[in-house]
């Protein structure tokens, strides 16, 4: 096993963790997956015309967007599950356990939500998270709750101020913290997150050299062509086949 010189996690642990993330990556998409949440053919029509693309190019871009969204979720779990290697009371609870927090340390009274980017949270999601943290500090007068941001505007550890039902709130024990500062708290090394980022390209290369990656496949066009020779017509039939008039397309 190559020495990645991280110091806060073993070579075996980080290799296995990266490998698990690579194996979860999405390489394939078919028509059922493409239309899982019902495609909006009107938006795709606008996109095609406004951006001067063929409908095939627009569909390809939508396929890439869907695959990327799935992979972004896996990166979220990569960040969250790094902390299961910390020991010293740090835990990554199963969903719904320990109050539904992503990362906890009961002994240190620390409870965390981990996000890729704070600005990707909707207003409703932010309010729900803040209310959960308010409840925690009310039931535990030693509790500190963190909103951990992998991609923050800057390195920081500050009180999190937000608006709940039109009222502004800020509490010193409800905090926003960047990933580098949180790594320092968890692993006890100021530059721990930097070390991980520096080693990550090599670790991923090592995982990929060991694991044969299957070629990407996209059967969306092939399956759309089976519905109709006109791909745009096939898109409309996917979403609107039971609507008045569309059965006659």
Buried (B, 14 or more C-beta within 10 A) or exposed (E): EEEBEBEBBEBEBBBEBBBBBBEBEBEEBBBEBBBEEEBEBEEBBEBBEEEEBEBBEBBBBBBEEBBEEEBEEBBBBBBBBBBBBBEEEBBBBEEEEBBEBBBBBEEBBBBBBBBBEBEEBEEEEBBEBBBBBBEBBEEBEEBBBBBBBBEBEEEEBBEBEBEBEEEEBEBEBBBBBBBBBBBBBBBEBEBBBEBBEEBBEEBBEBBEEEEEEEEEEBBBBEBBEEBBEBBBBBBBBBBBEEEEEEEEE
